[in-house]
């Protein structure tokens, strides 16, 4: 392509300078806020604390402006911005121009700092008249984190680097990332990582100020829940992207970068449960401050793994400049929080002890140990290449079977505890109550096992059978909780049953939202167990007109079509799917070839040698998916491409376009056999359906209640508790 | 039994369980892992040992024959090319010059990959590219 160069445009270059200036101003605000917060905390002078808070607001304002400036540059195709030239192009669709910002390291850092500044402003606004001892220190921690990330952008990875003169066209966004899931996945994951810094900062503030009751937990509870939710959404979008876009058919591969996001999610899950024990019973204080410190350290470690390239991963994010500073930050956070916890052990003493094993707190403790154990296993496996290099001098790595061996049994136990936790009361559950609560879930478990053994080959997949049985236990236990909530209120107030249920659930959204999350997770785990144990997976090589049998399906390769567009050449196969002679569906898996900018590929070759992506042909149903991917064998085109590279190099682009159309037509007239991967994946869709249900539950639980309503609810709960004669209010 | 003694016993049981689990973890990880090697490090390879071969696909070396894919992998500096034969899924980004990881064994000078073990490193969103250069 002939490269024309835009005239020197001083106005546009100044925009990049404005961006850098915004970052510098934001850094000053952040540094000031950190200093003012420390001084305010030290002297107890509230004016300094308020001033620090306002500096955080200013930092948020400046970073917001910087983000808007960069996004406008992406939309306007302003290639004076090096970031725009490297990650976008005039032909990139507008939606992907907007999301291209975080496809770069620099843009990701900006996103990170921006989300941090917004979340910090939010939490500091909410707490502006509360927790006077903790807030100044929390402000300082948040501002220090902000300074770190803004500093990285100023000194290590500049999002506002400029190109002068600007190139006429940009590189464009990597085709693999042109997928709606991938557009939203990074900000979700980052928001999850970033939001964990809020409970972490308040925890550190509480440790420094030695105010170690549950107040820091109550204040940041919703932030923790939202962080957990975002991290979960990020994980699920990533897995869905892998399933639909990578032409592989899997959704999880125990890759280091995947593990890096899963570990803080697991520890965060443990944290969300154990803080309830501290709130209700005043126990597990050391455990809670340790868990939140570990969660946040793992978030930073995840970012480090993504950035530094120390581990072999399919997400090879190139060697980067920010690995060193990040490692220092991880060290400071890990050592600093450990020192603080050890020096405050006296204030972290539990207010009481666990009375009985048949209590919610001991169930939560076991669930915590399982989650932490799971994270430890994943941590060990992820870092094993470094561990083995340290001890043996050679890098050894562990593959999926090793992970599955440990994760499966722990995961199966966790399904059971997902159902047990909600059933048990705080303090102690009497034998009679336990029998009453466990009878229906127990029957459901037994029936599930009996039915599955009778009608399926689940007997040969014992772990999956356990998951189904325990998931049935959990779902029935949760249904029972909702039923009891409705009928208790119905009996007390005489309201109609549905209304009674809605009111009872609405009055304690945190509890019932949590139960909805549990139900969603149980469904997700059913999907994982079924699709990983009962999958049929075939690689086929078919000529047009041939048919193959996969599972119960007959797959007929009817024809191949091509769709040469401006941006890419797309080849698609038409597959007719029948079962027992009856037509089921027609699938059109496709493969898209994006042109490369690499001059060595040749004038014609560059249209075929660039990145290619899969569009899978997918038939989704409640019972399972039929998944197909297609890879045409274009090697018969090679002689013609080589000739074309020689003879057509000097032709104008339009004429080259005609040559490419002719080549594509030539291929369609006489296609070679194509490779297909066909997967019959039972119940796999429930992974994401369950996730959506869990998301709804999390929103329900985190939705802020008005202060006045909250007081009313507390009074109502106390009365209800008295009337029912139970010990203490329900969670 | 007095409660503090009971607690102590519980702690000892829990700790021993943790230690046992940790020992299992360490033992299985060393026996189940495969060594990461570049082609030049495979010269004295043990034919019975599984390796994880990493390197770049030698440009022009990719040939399909039926289900089998043959290509060569070299060290990242382009030296020591070694023939590889492989069957199974080929990831989307697989092509000339790309950095790949394949797990398998060395047999008579050819590295025979395990089915579906080929991994291509993503042409990542985070690698720096400038216009005119290939990513």
Interface residues (C-beta under 8 A of the other chain):
Chain A: X3 X85 X86 X87 X103 X104 X105 X108 X167 X169 X170 X171 X174 X176 X177 X246 X247 X248 X249 X306 X307 X312 X313 X314 X315 X316 X317 X318 X320 X353 X373 X376 X377 X380 X381 X384 X385 X388 X394 X395 X396 X397 X398 X399 X401 X402 X405 X406 X539 X541 X596 X597 X598 X599 X600 X601 X609 X611 X612 X613 X614 X631 X633 X635 X675 X677
Chain B: X3 X21 X25 X28 X29 X30 X32 X33 X34 X35 X36 X52 X54 X64 X66 X67 X88 X89 X90 X91 X92 X93 X95 X96 X99 X101 X103 X119 X120 X121 X122 X123 X124 X125 X126 X127 X128 X129 X130 X131 X132 X133 X134 X135
